[in-house]
Amino acid sequence: MAKKNFLVDIDLNKNELQNVVLQNLAAAPGSAKSGQIWYDTTNNLVYFYNGSSAVPVGYLPPATASTLGGVKIGTNVNVAADGTISINTASSTQTGVIRIATDNEASAGTAETIAVNPKQLAAAIASAQIGALVYKGTWDITSATDFSGITLPVKQGWMYMVTGTGPKTIGGIEWNAGDYIVMNADVAAGGTITNVSKIDNTESSDIVRLAASQTLTNKTIDADDNTISDLATGNFKAGVIVTSVGSTGADTSIPTEKAVRSAITTATTNMVTTNGTQTLTNKTIDADDNAIQDLSVSNFKSGVVRTSTDGVRLPASASDTALITEKAASSFFTAKITEANPALTVSSGVCTWTVSNTIGSADVIASVREVSTGNEVMCDITYGAANITIKMNSASNITAGIYKVVVIG
């Protein structure tokens, strides 16, 4: 696997190291350093070296009253394969989770090992009273043909809000969404609901209906997130739709497609067109997010593009108002220094290598590479017009010819 050797510390300045993979090793590395981490491919654990031994990451000692650690679970706690923890259901002989009764179980009151919450208890007491009016949910009439969509048992006084698509005649009564059906008698499980009453939310003539043609007068309609469909030009108020566009317009009117096209086609010859060759005089073109295409060197004003320099340096007359051609630019980068390292002596963990900068400018680029492999190594490089200083972290002296530097100016 290709790699680069870093001979200096790396400071990411609090930036994230993303999509990183730890070094894969079958055993702990030799001569590990404190804080070094790796991935053990034998037991599939992440380890770190604490200065004396390798320790798996995430290891917890047994917990005590004063020590954070692992806890052993009892027989009433279950751990699934995906790590999900569950507790056994409580019974008269076993501790565990107490199950809360469903509304039907609370109303029936037949189970002695199931708890009820205060809301269920209040509802159960109310439902136990003959004739008590209790809201029990909804009844969808969209596909209903009888009252079988209401779950049995039911008690006298239970009521359900009608939902779905209506009107629907069931049990000889016309039902619409928003009505309420009230039970007039108890019906046990397996029985049939027959005795019901209807609370009718009758619509008056002043109410706007969902499915009806009506004429609204002096109303403000806020569509919000709804859709107003099938509007035609004839539905707009007189004067809102205009069939011609004049030199002045108003925000209270909308031109037709024909009027807009007519206004565009009658534009003066002084307007810039999308097709055709035109000469613009004293105009400023702001491309913004658009593209100006097919510009060639000959399209620029005389003197904007330069085709020659002195061959080595930028000319003394260099200016931000001029560009250079590719050929002219290539002559700027002809100076180069290539030099192998001399024998370097380590001092405080650092070897310092000084290279004479014969290019004579600090505006250069230096690259240090390993001679045997050609791989680039990262060093601390300081640029000066006379010298370039290269510093490399090392535990020992560095033999001559191990590295080479390439300087381009």
C-alpha positions in Angstrom: 0.0 0.0 0.0 1.3 3.4 -0.9 2.1 5.7 2.0 3.7 9.0 3.0 6.0 9.3 6.0 5.4 12.3 8.3 8.5 13.5 10.2 6.6 16.3 11.9 3.6 16.5 14.2 0.3 17.2 12.5 -2.0 19.9 14.0 -5.5 19.8 12.5 -6.6 22.9 14.3 -9.7 21.3 15.7 -10.9 20.1 12.3 -12.5 16.6 11.9 -10.5 13.5 10.8 -13.3 11.9 8.7 -13.6 8.4 7.2 -10.4 7.3 9.0 -9.5 3.6 9.4 -7.2 2.6 12.3 -4.0 0.6 11.6 -4.9 -3.1 11.3 -2.6 -5.4 13.3 -2.8 -9.1 14.2 -0.9 -8.3 17.5 0.2 -5.4 19.5 2.9 -3.3 17.7 6.5 -3.6 18.9 7.9 -0.6 20.8 4.5 0.9 21.2 4.3 4.5 22.4 2.0 5.9 25.1 -1.3 6.9 23.5 -0.8 4.8 20.3 -4.0 3.1 19.0 -4.7 0.2 16.6 -7.3 -2.3 15.5 -6.6 -5.9 16.5 -7.8 -8.1 13.6 -7.5 -11.3 15.8 -10.1 -10.4 18.3 -11.7 -7.5 16.5 -11.1 -4.9 19.3 -9.6 -1.4 19.4 -6.6 -1.1 21.7 -4.4 1.7 23.1 -1.0 1.6 24.8 -1.1 3.2 28.3 2.7 3.4 28.7 3.1 -0.1 30.1 0.5 -2.4 28.4 -2.1 -2.7 25.7 -5.7 -2.0 26.9 -8.9 -2.6 24.9 -10.9 0.6 24.3 -14.3 0.5 26.1 -13.1 -2.0 28.8 -14.9 -1.4 32.1 -14.0 -2.9 35.5 -16.8 -4.2 37.8 -18.8 -1.3 39.2 -18.7 -0.4 42.9 -20.3 2.2 45.0 -17.5 4.6 44.2 -16.2 3.2 40.9 -17.8 3.5 37.4 -17.8 0.1 35.7 -19.7 -2.8 34.3 -22.9 -4.1 35.9 -24.1 -7.7 35.9 -27.8 -8.0 35.0 -30.2 -10.3 36.8 -32.4 -13.1 35.5 -35.4 -10.7 35.1 -33.5 -8.6 32.5 -33.1 -9.8 28.9 -30.6 -8.6 26.3 -31.4 -9.3 22.7 -28.8 -9.9 19.9 -29.0 -6.3 18.8 -28.3 -5.1 22.4 -31.9 -4.2 23.2 -32.7 -4.6 26.9 -36.1 -5.8 28.1 -37.6 -6.7 31.5 -39.8 -9.7 32.2 -43.5 -9.0 32.8 -44.4 -9.0 36.5 -46.7 -11.6 38.0 -47.9 -12.6 41.4 -44.7 -14.7 41.9 -42.2 -12.7 39.8 -40.9 -9.1 39.8 -40.7 -7.2 36.6 -42.5 -4.7 34.5 -46.2 -4.0 35.3 -48.3 -4.0 32.2 -50.9 -1.2 31.9 -54.3 -2.5 30.9 -55.9 -1.6 27.5 -59.0 0.6 27.6 -61.3 -2.4 26.9 -59.5 -4.4 29.7 -59.9 -1.6 32.2 -63.6 -1.2 31.3 -64.2 -5.0 31.6 -62.4 -5.1 34.9 -61.8 -8.8 34.8 -58.0 -9.0 35.2 -56.4 -8.8 38.6 -52.7 -8.8 37.5 -52.9 -5.7 35.2 -52.6 -2.1 36.4 -54.8 0.8 35.2 -53.8 4.4 35.1 -55.9 7.3 36.5 -57.3 8.2 33.1 -58.5 4.6 32.4 -59.9 4.3 35.9 -62.0 7.5 35.5 -63.2 6.3 32.1 -64.0 2.8 33.5 -66.0 4.3 36.3 -67.9 6.6 33.9 -68.6 3.7 31.4 -69.9 1.6 34.2 -72.7 4.0 34.9 -75.8 3.3 32.8 -76.4 6.0 30.3 -73.0 7.8 30.9 -71.9 9.7 27.7 -68.3 8.7 27.0 -66.3 9.5 23.8 -64.7 6.2 22.6 -63.0 7.1 19.3 -64.0 7.2 15.6 -66.2 5.2 13.2 -65.1 5.2 9.6 -68.1 5.0 7.2 -66.2 5.0 4.0 -66.7 1.2 3.3 -69.2 0.4 6.1 -72.5 -1.3 5.4 -73.6 -1.8 9.0 -72.3 -1.0 12.5 -69.8 -3.9 12.6 -66.9 -1.3 12.3 -67.4 -0.5 16.0 -65.5 -2.9 18.3 -67.7 -4.9 20.7 -68.5 -4.9 23.6 -70.1 -1.4 23.9 -72.1 0.2 26.7 -75.0 2.5 26.7 -73.9 6.1 26.4 -70.7 5.3 24.4 -70.3 7.7 21.5 -68.1 7.7 18.4 -67.2 10.5 15.9 -68.1 9.7 12.3 -65.2 9.9 9.8 -64.7 8.9 6.2 -66.7 9.6 3.0 -70.4 10.3 3.2 -73.3 10.6 3.0 -73.8 6.9 3.8 -77.2 5.4 4.9 -76.6 2.7 7.5 -79.3 1.3 9.9 -81.8 3.6 8.1 -79.9 6.7 9.2 -77.9 9.0 6.9 -74.4 9.6 8.3 -71.8 12.3 7.3 -68.3 12.9 8.5 -68.5 15.0 11.7 -71.7 13.4 13.0 -71.7 11.4 16.3 -73.2 7.9 16.8 -74.4 7.2 20.4 -75.1 3.7 21.8 -78.6 3.4 23.3 -78.0 0.0 24.9 -75.2 -2.3 26.1 -74.1 -4.9 23.5 -71.8 -7.8 24.5 -69.0 -9.3 22.4 -70.5 -11.3 19.6 -73.8 -9.3 19.6 -75.2 -6.9 17.1 -75.6 -3.1 17.4 -79.1 -2.0 16.5 -80.2 0.7 18.9 -78.3 3.9 18.2 -78.9 7.6 18.1 -77.4 10.3 15.9 -76.0 13.7 16.9 -76.3 15.6 13.6 -73.8 18.4 12.9 -76.2 19.9 10.3 -74.8 22.4 7.9 -76.7 25.7 7.6 -77.0 27.5 4.2 -74.3 30.0 5.5 -71.6 27.4 5.8 -69.2 26.8 2.9 -69.5 23.1 2.0 -66.7 20.8 0.9 -68.6 19.3 -2.0 -71.1 21.8 -3.4 -71.3 24.7 -5.9 -71.9 28.0 -4.0 -71.6 31.7 -4.7 -69.5 33.5 -2.1 -70.0 37.2 -1.6 -67.4 39.5 0.0 -65.4 36.6 1.2 -61.6 36.5 1.6 -60.2 33.0 0.7 -56.8 32.2 2.1 -55.5 29.1 0.2 -52.6 28.6 2.6 -51.2 25.2 1.7 -54.4 24.2 -0.3 -54.9 24.4 -4.0 -57.4 26.5 -6.0 -57.9 24.6 -9.2 -59.4 25.3 -12.6 -59.2 29.1 -12.5 -59.8 30.6 -16.0 -59.3 34.2 -17.2 -63.0 34.7 -17.1 -63.0 34.0 -13.3 -61.0 37.1 -12.5 -62.5 40.5 -11.6 -62.9 43.0 -14.6 -59.6 44.8 -15.2 -57.3 42.3 -13.6 -56.6 40.5 -16.9 -55.3 43.0 -19.5 -54.8 42.2 -23.2 -52.2 44.8 -24.0 -49.0 46.1 -22.3 -48.3 49.8 -22.3 -45.3 51.8 -21.4 -46.4 51.8 -17.7 -47.9 48.9 -15.8 -49.6 48.2 -12.5 -49.1 45.6 -9.9 -53.0 45.1 -9.8 -53.3 43.6 -13.3 -51.9 40.6 -15.2 -51.2 40.6 -19.0 -52.3 37.7 -21.2 -49.8 35.4 -23.0 -50.6 37.2 -26.3 -50.1 40.6 -24.7 -46.7 39.7 -23.4 -45.6 38.3 -26.7 -46.7 41.4 -28.5 -44.8 43.6 -26.1 -41.6 41.6 -26.6 -41.8 41.5 -30.4 -42.2 45.3 -30.5 -39.0 46.0 -28.6 -36.8 48.7 -30.2 -33.7 47.8 -32.1 -31.6 49.3 -29.3 -32.4 46.2 -27.2 -29.8 43.4 -26.9 -31.1 40.3 -28.6 -30.3 36.6 -27.9 -29.4 35.9 -31.5 -27.5 37.9 -34.0 -24.2 39.9 -34.0 -24.4 43.3 -32.3 -21.8 45.9 -31.3 -22.3 47.3 -27.8 -20.9 50.7 -26.9 -20.1 51.8 -23.4 -22.0 48.9 -21.8 -21.1 47.0 -18.6 -21.9 43.3 -18.8 -22.3 41.5 -15.4 -22.2 37.8 -16.1 -23.4 37.0 -12.6 -24.0 33.2 -12.5 -24.2 33.0 -16.4 -21.3 32.1 -18.7 -19.7 34.2 -21.4 -18.5 31.6 -24.0 -16.1 31.4 -26.9 -13.8 34.3 -25.9 -10.5 34.2 -27.7 -7.3 36.1 -27.1 -8.1 38.4 -30.1 -11.4 39.4 -28.4 -9.5 41.2 -25.6 -8.5 44.9 -25.8 -5.0 45.6 -27.0 -2.5 45.3 -24.1 -4.7 43.2 -21.9 -3.1 39.9 -22.9 0.8 39.8 -23.0 2.6 37.2 -25.0 6.1 37.6 -23.8 8.2 38.4 -20.6 11.9 38.5 -19.9 11.9 34.7 -19.7 12.6 34.3 -16.0 10.9 36.9 -13.8 7.7 38.7 -14.0 8.4 42.1 -15.8 8.9 45.1 -13.6 5.8 46.6 -15.3 3.6 43.7 -14.0 0.0 44.9 -13.5 -3.4 43.6 -12.3 -4.8 45.0 -15.5 -2.9 42.5 -17.8 -3.1 38.8 -18.4 -0.3 36.5 -19.9 -0.6 33.7 -22.3 0.1 30.0 -21.5 3.4 30.2 -23.4 4.5 33.3 -21.6 3.6 31.9 -18.2 5.6 28.7 -18.8 8.8 30.8 -18.8 8.2 31.9 -15.2 8.9 28.4 -13.8 12.2 27.4 -15.3 14.4 27.8 -12.2 14.9 24.6 -10.1 17.2 23.2 -7.4 17.7 19.5 -6.7 19.9 18.5 -3.7 20.4 15.4 -1.6 20.8 15.8 2.2 24.2 15.8 3.8 24.7 13.8 7.1 22.4 15.4 9.7 23.0 15.5 13.4 19.9 15.2 15.7 19.4 17.8 18.4 16.4 17.7 20.8 14.7 15.2 18.5 15.1 17.4 15.4 17.5 17.2 12.4 18.0 20.6 10.6 19.0 20.7 6.9 19.9 24.1 5.4 19.7 24.4 1.5 21.3 27.4 -0.3 18.5 29.2 -2.3 20.4 30.0 -5.5 17.1 31.1 -7.1 17.4 34.2 -4.9 13.8 34.6 -3.9 11.6 33.4 -1.0 8.7 32.9 -3.5 9.6 29.2 -4.2 8.2 25.8 -3.5 10.2 23.0 -1.9 9.3 19.3 -1.9 11.3 16.7 0.2 11.2 13.1 -1.0 12.7 9.7 0.1 15.5 8.8 -2.4 14.9 5.1 -2.2 11.1 5.2 -2.9 10.4 8.6 -4.3 7.7 9.1 -1.7 7.2 12.6 -0.5 7.8 13.3 3.2 6.2 16.1 5.2 8.7 18.4 7.0 8.7 21.9 8.6 10.1 24.1 5.8 11.0 27.8 6.3 11.7 29.9 3.1 14.2 32.7 2.8 15.7 34.5 -0.2 19.2 33.1 0.7 18.5 29.8 2.5 15.7 27.3 2.9 15.6 25.6 6.3 14.1 22.0 6.6 13.5 20.5 10.0 12.6 16.7 10.5 11.7 14.9 13.7 14.1 12.0 14.3 15.3 9.9 17.2 18.8 9.6 15.7 21.2 11.1 13.2 20.2 10.9 9.5 22.7 9.4 7.0 23.6 11.5 3.9 21.7 10.8 0.8 18.5 9.5 2.4 16.4 12.4 1.3 16.4 14.9 -1.6 14.8 18.3 -1.9 13.4 19.8 -5.1 13.0 23.6 -5.2 11.1 25.3 -8.0 11.0 29.0 -8.4 
